[in-house]
Amino acid sequence: MDKLKKDCSSVKYSKKKIYWNKGFTKETNDKVKQSGLKISSSLKKYFSNPQNRLKTSITTKKGMNTPEIKEKCAFWKGKKLSKKHIANVVKAKIGKKLKPRTKEHSRKLSQALKGRHLTDEHKNKIKLNALTNENYGMRGKRQTRHAKIMQGRSMRGKHHTLKARQSISRNGKGKHLGPFTLEHRMKIKENRIKQIMPIKDTSIEIKIQNYLKELGIEFYTHQYMKEIEHSYQCDIFIPVQKFIEQKTIIECDGNYWHNYPEGLDKDKIRTEELIEQGFRVIRLWESEINTLSSVELKNKLENKMELIENEN
């Protein structure tokens, strides 16, 4: 036994390359190869079944967690790979791409993980990592436009189940953004000025814009009115020019959204504030715009004495 240990130690630290089949005859070498091929084929057949793979992984994990194995592997504790080793590993991976996962591969993975559930301890670890790790998930990252489109397409025509909706509702309960600080509110207001809302103009707005183009009147859309206390983006702003002696704002109010025929309180407040600041305000209802002609619009704009046009 001592002699064998000496031989093993000499082999371990020998600088010469030693072959495992050194001294074998050709016949013995062929037999060993054939038996090796038989074993590998039987193992392949065994591990082709996902359930067998799962069993093996569980038993291996259990075996690795025994005190004897942990004691044997204790020599690695506190040790790190050298910079040279890490550089070699990185160098070996350069230019190599992972093969795209096939549907068959995804199906097999799904089948292997079927029925498995995370323990409470594992869930708590994930939650703790989410709270403490700055680079967790998408934190501090932005999705590309392509990724957003693909994400939208993946949910097209799909709906959350009742159970999923209830779960989302439970998770969101008790979570709120406020209260905002004054500095935070000012930042939101500044960012809101830069945004154009809505992104797409309504059909009645487009109709009035086309009439103004026909009449050769210069105008701006979605101009932010910061001169008043209740600042907002107006639909159409017309600066002073030929035939227009006063700064004019045209508001195209939808019958439903602006509560026809009474109107909204906030619209009335804004109109009063704009008039106080020297603006002329023309409010047109959706039902009025539908029958309005370009000549009628011109007459409304050229009427210098008119401060507010709202026949209804």
C-alpha positions as CSV (number, residue, x, y, z in Angstrom):
1,M,0.0,0.0,0.0
2,D,2.8,2.4,0.9
3,K,4.6,1.5,-2.3
4,L,1.4,2.3,-4.3
5,K,1.1,5.7,-2.5
6,K,4.7,6.5,-3.5
7,D,4.1,5.5,-7.1
8,C,0.9,7.7,-7.2
9,S,2.7,10.6,-5.7
10,S,5.5,10.3,-8.2
11,V,2.9,10.2,-11.1
12,K,1.0,13.2,-9.7
13,Y,4.0,15.5,-9.7
14,S,5.8,14.0,-12.7
15,K,6.6,16.5,-15.5
16,K,6.4,13.8,-18.2
17,K,3.1,13.0,-19.9
18,I,1.9,9.6,-18.8
19,Y,-0.8,7.7,-20.7
20,W,-3.3,5.7,-18.7
21,N,-3.1,2.8,-21.1
22,K,0.6,2.5,-21.1
23,G,1.8,-1.1,-21.2
24,F,-1.5,-2.5,-22.5
25,T,-1.5,-4.9,-25.3
26,K,-3.5,-4.1,-28.4
27,E,-6.1,-6.7,-27.6
28,T,-6.5,-5.4,-24.0
29,N,-6.7,-1.8,-25.3
30,D,-9.5,-2.7,-27.8
31,K,-11.5,-4.5,-25.1
32,V,-11.2,-1.4,-22.7
33,K,-12.4,0.9,-25.5
34,Q,-15.4,-1.3,-26.4
35,S,-16.5,-1.6,-22.8
36,G,-16.1,2.2,-22.5
37,L,-18.3,2.7,-25.5
38,K,-21.0,0.4,-24.1
39,I,-21.0,2.3,-20.8
40,S,-21.3,5.7,-22.6
41,S,-24.2,4.5,-24.8
42,S,-26.0,3.1,-21.8
43,L,-25.5,6.3,-19.9
44,K,-26.8,8.4,-22.8
45,K,-29.9,6.2,-23.0
46,Y,-30.4,6.6,-19.2
47,F,-30.0,10.4,-19.2
48,S,-32.1,10.9,-22.3
49,N,-35.1,10.6,-19.9
50,P,-35.7,13.9,-18.1
51,Q,-37.0,12.1,-14.9
52,N,-33.7,10.2,-14.6
53,R,-31.7,13.4,-15.0
54,L,-33.8,15.0,-12.3
55,K,-33.3,12.0,-9.9
56,T,-29.6,12.0,-10.5
57,S,-29.3,15.8,-9.9
58,I,-31.3,15.5,-6.6
59,T,-29.2,12.5,-5.4
60,T,-26.0,14.2,-6.4
61,K,-26.9,17.4,-4.5
62,K,-27.8,15.3,-1.4
63,G,-24.5,13.4,-1.7
64,M,-22.5,16.6,-2.1
65,N,-24.0,18.1,1.0
66,T,-22.8,15.3,3.3
67,P,-20.2,16.4,6.0
68,E,-17.6,14.0,4.5
69,I,-17.7,15.6,1.1
70,K,-17.7,19.1,2.5
71,E,-14.6,18.2,4.6
72,K,-12.8,16.9,1.5
73,C,-13.6,20.1,-0.4
74,A,-12.6,22.4,2.4
75,F,-9.2,23.0,0.8
76,W,-11.0,25.3,-1.8
77,K,-12.5,27.5,0.9
78,G,-11.3,31.1,0.7
79,K,-9.3,30.5,-2.5
80,K,-9.8,32.4,-5.7
81,L,-8.8,31.8,-9.3
82,S,-5.7,33.7,-10.4
83,K,-6.0,36.7,-12.8
84,K,-4.1,34.7,-15.4
85,H,-6.5,31.8,-15.1
86,I,-9.5,34.1,-15.4
87,A,-7.9,35.8,-18.4
88,N,-7.4,32.4,-20.1
89,V,-11.1,31.5,-19.5
90,V,-12.3,34.8,-20.9
91,K,-10.0,34.4,-23.9
92,A,-11.3,30.9,-24.6
93,K,-14.9,32.2,-24.7
94,I,-14.2,35.1,-27.1
95,G,-16.0,34.7,-30.4
96,K,-18.0,31.7,-29.2
97,K,-21.8,32.1,-29.3
98,L,-24.4,30.1,-27.4
99,K,-26.5,27.9,-29.6
100,P,-30.1,29.2,-29.8
101,R,-32.5,27.1,-27.6
102,T,-34.7,24.9,-29.8
103,K,-38.4,24.3,-29.1
104,E,-37.5,20.6,-28.2
105,H,-34.9,21.8,-25.7
106,S,-37.4,24.2,-24.1
107,R,-40.0,21.5,-23.9
108,K,-37.5,19.1,-22.2
109,L,-36.5,21.7,-19.7
110,S,-40.1,22.5,-18.9
111,Q,-40.9,18.8,-18.5
112,A,-37.9,18.3,-16.2
113,L,-39.0,21.2,-13.9
114,K,-42.7,20.2,-13.9
115,G,-44.1,19.9,-10.4
116,R,-41.1,21.5,-8.7
117,H,-41.7,24.5,-6.3
118,L,-39.4,26.9,-4.7
119,T,-39.0,26.7,-0.9
120,D,-39.9,29.6,1.3
121,E,-36.2,30.0,2.2
122,H,-35.3,30.3,-1.5
123,K,-38.1,32.8,-2.2
124,N,-36.9,35.0,0.7
125,K,-33.4,34.9,-0.7
126,I,-34.6,36.1,-4.1
127,K,-36.6,38.9,-2.4
128,L,-33.5,40.0,-0.4
129,N,-31.4,39.9,-3.5
130,A,-34.0,42.1,-5.3
131,L,-33.9,44.7,-2.5
132,T,-30.1,44.8,-2.0
133,N,-28.6,44.2,-5.5
134,E,-28.4,47.4,-7.6
135,N,-28.1,45.4,-10.8
136,Y,-31.0,43.1,-10.1
137,G,-33.3,42.4,-13.1
138,M,-34.0,45.5,-15.3
139,R,-33.0,48.0,-12.5
140,G,-31.1,50.9,-14.1
141,K,-31.5,49.4,-17.6
142,R,-33.7,50.3,-20.5
143,Q,-35.4,48.0,-22.9
144,T,-34.7,48.5,-26.6
145,R,-37.6,49.4,-28.9
146,H,-37.4,46.0,-30.5
147,A,-37.7,44.3,-27.1
148,K,-40.8,46.4,-26.3
149,I,-42.4,45.5,-29.6
150,M,-41.7,41.8,-29.1
151,Q,-43.1,42.0,-25.5
152,G,-46.2,43.6,-26.8
153,R,-46.7,41.0,-29.5
154,S,-46.3,38.2,-27.0
155,M,-49.3,39.3,-25.0
156,R,-51.5,40.2,-28.1
157,G,-54.9,38.5,-27.8
158,K,-54.0,37.1,-24.4
159,H,-55.8,37.9,-21.1
160,H,-54.8,37.2,-17.5
161,T,-56.8,34.6,-15.8
162,L,-59.1,35.6,-12.8
163,K,-56.5,34.0,-10.4
164,A,-53.7,36.0,-12.0
165,R,-55.6,39.2,-11.8
166,Q,-56.4,38.6,-8.1
167,S,-52.7,37.9,-7.4
168,I,-51.6,41.1,-9.2
169,S,-54.3,43.1,-7.1
170,R,-53.0,41.6,-3.8
171,N,-49.4,42.3,-4.6
172,G,-50.2,46.0,-5.4
173,K,-52.2,46.6,-2.3
174,G,-50.7,49.1,0.1
175,K,-48.1,50.3,-2.4
176,H,-48.2,54.0,-3.4
177,L,-45.8,56.6,-4.8
178,G,-46.6,59.6,-2.6
179,P,-46.2,61.8,-0.8
180,F,-44.1,63.7,-3.4
181,T,-41.6,66.4,-2.3
182,L,-41.8,69.9,-3.8
183,E,-38.6,69.2,-5.7
184,H,-40.0,65.9,-7.1
185,R,-43.3,67.7,-8.2
186,M,-41.3,70.4,-10.0
187,K,-39.3,67.8,-11.9
188,I,-42.5,66.0,-13.0
189,K,-43.9,69.4,-14.1
190,E,-40.7,70.2,-16.1
191,N,-40.8,66.8,-17.8
192,R,-44.5,67.2,-18.5
193,I,-43.8,70.4,-20.5
194,K,-41.5,68.5,-22.9
195,Q,-44.1,65.8,-23.5
196,I,-46.7,66.1,-26.3
197,M,-50.0,64.8,-25.1
198,P,-51.9,63.2,-26.8
199,I,-49.3,61.7,-29.2
200,K,-51.9,61.5,-32.0
201,D,-54.2,64.4,-32.9
202,T,-57.9,63.9,-32.9
203,S,-60.0,64.0,-36.1
204,I,-61.6,67.4,-35.2
205,E,-58.1,68.9,-34.4
206,I,-56.8,67.7,-37.8
207,K,-59.9,69.2,-39.5
208,I,-59.3,72.7,-38.0
209,Q,-55.5,72.4,-38.7
210,N,-56.3,71.7,-42.4
211,Y,-58.7,74.7,-42.6
212,L,-55.9,77.0,-41.1
213,K,-53.5,75.7,-43.7
214,E,-56.0,76.5,-46.5
215,L,-56.5,80.0,-45.1
216,G,-52.7,80.5,-45.0
217,I,-52.7,81.2,-41.2
218,E,-49.6,80.4,-39.2
219,F,-50.3,78.2,-36.1
220,Y,-48.6,75.9,-33.5
221,T,-50.1,72.7,-32.0
222,H,-49.8,71.6,-28.4
223,Q,-48.1,74.8,-27.2
224,Y,-47.5,74.8,-23.4
225,M,-49.3,77.7,-21.8
226,K,-47.0,78.5,-18.8
227,E,-48.4,82.1,-18.5
228,I,-51.4,80.9,-16.4
229,E,-51.6,79.3,-13.0
230,H,-53.3,76.1,-14.3
231,S,-50.8,75.6,-17.1
232,Y,-51.5,73.1,-19.8
233,Q,-51.0,72.3,-23.5
234,C,-53.5,74.0,-25.8
235,D,-54.8,72.4,-29.0
236,I,-53.9,75.2,-31.4
237,F,-52.1,78.5,-30.8
238,I,-52.2,81.3,-33.4
239,P,-49.7,84.1,-32.9
240,V,-50.3,87.8,-34.0
241,Q,-50.1,88.1,-37.8
242,K,-52.1,89.6,-40.8
243,F,-55.8,89.7,-40.0
244,I,-55.1,88.3,-36.5
245,E,-54.4,91.2,-34.1
246,Q,-54.6,89.2,-30.9
247,K,-52.9,86.0,-29.7
248,T,-55.6,83.3,-30.2
249,I,-56.1,79.9,-28.8
250,I,-58.5,77.4,-30.4
251,E,-59.7,74.5,-28.3
252,C,-61.4,71.5,-30.0
253,D,-63.5,69.9,-27.3
254,G,-64.9,66.5,-27.8
255,N,-68.6,66.2,-26.7
256,Y,-67.9,63.2,-24.4
257,W,-64.6,64.1,-22.8
258,H,-65.5,67.8,-22.2
259,N,-69.0,67.1,-20.9
260,Y,-71.2,68.7,-23.6
261,P,-73.1,71.1,-23.3
262,E,-72.2,72.2,-19.8
263,G,-68.4,71.9,-20.1
264,L,-65.8,71.2,-17.5
265,D,-64.9,73.5,-14.6
266,K,-61.1,73.2,-15.3
267,D,-61.7,74.4,-18.9
268,K,-63.7,77.4,-17.7
269,I,-61.0,78.3,-15.2
270,R,-58.2,78.1,-17.8
271,T,-60.3,80.2,-20.3
272,E,-60.7,82.9,-17.7
273,E,-57.0,82.9,-16.8
274,L,-56.0,83.1,-20.5
275,I,-58.3,86.1,-21.1
276,E,-56.8,87.9,-18.1
277,Q,-53.3,87.3,-19.7
278,G,-54.5,89.0,-23.0
279,F,-55.3,85.9,-25.0
280,R,-58.4,85.3,-27.2
281,V,-60.0,81.9,-26.7
282,I,-62.3,80.2,-29.1
283,R,-63.8,76.9,-27.9
284,L,-65.4,74.7,-30.5
285,W,-67.5,71.6,-29.7
286,E,-67.1,68.4,-31.7
287,S,-70.7,68.6,-33.0
288,E,-70.0,72.2,-34.2
289,I,-66.7,71.3,-36.0
290,N,-68.4,68.4,-37.9
291,T,-70.6,70.9,-39.8
292,L,-68.1,73.8,-39.8
293,S,-66.7,75.2,-43.0
294,S,-63.4,77.0,-43.6
295,V,-65.3,80.3,-44.4
296,E,-67.1,80.1,-41.1
297,L,-63.8,79.6,-39.2
298,K,-62.3,82.6,-41.0
299,N,-65.2,84.8,-39.9
300,K,-64.8,83.6,-36.3
301,L,-61.1,84.5,-36.4
302,E,-61.5,87.9,-38.1
303,N,-64.1,89.0,-35.5
304,K,-61.9,91.3,-33.4
305,M,-64.5,91.9,-30.7
306,E,-65.1,88.2,-30.0
307,L,-63.2,87.0,-26.9
308,I,-64.9,83.6,-26.4
309,E,-66.8,81.6,-29.0
310,N,-69.0,79.0,-27.5
311,E,-72.4,79.2,-29.0
312,N,-73.6,76.2,-26.8
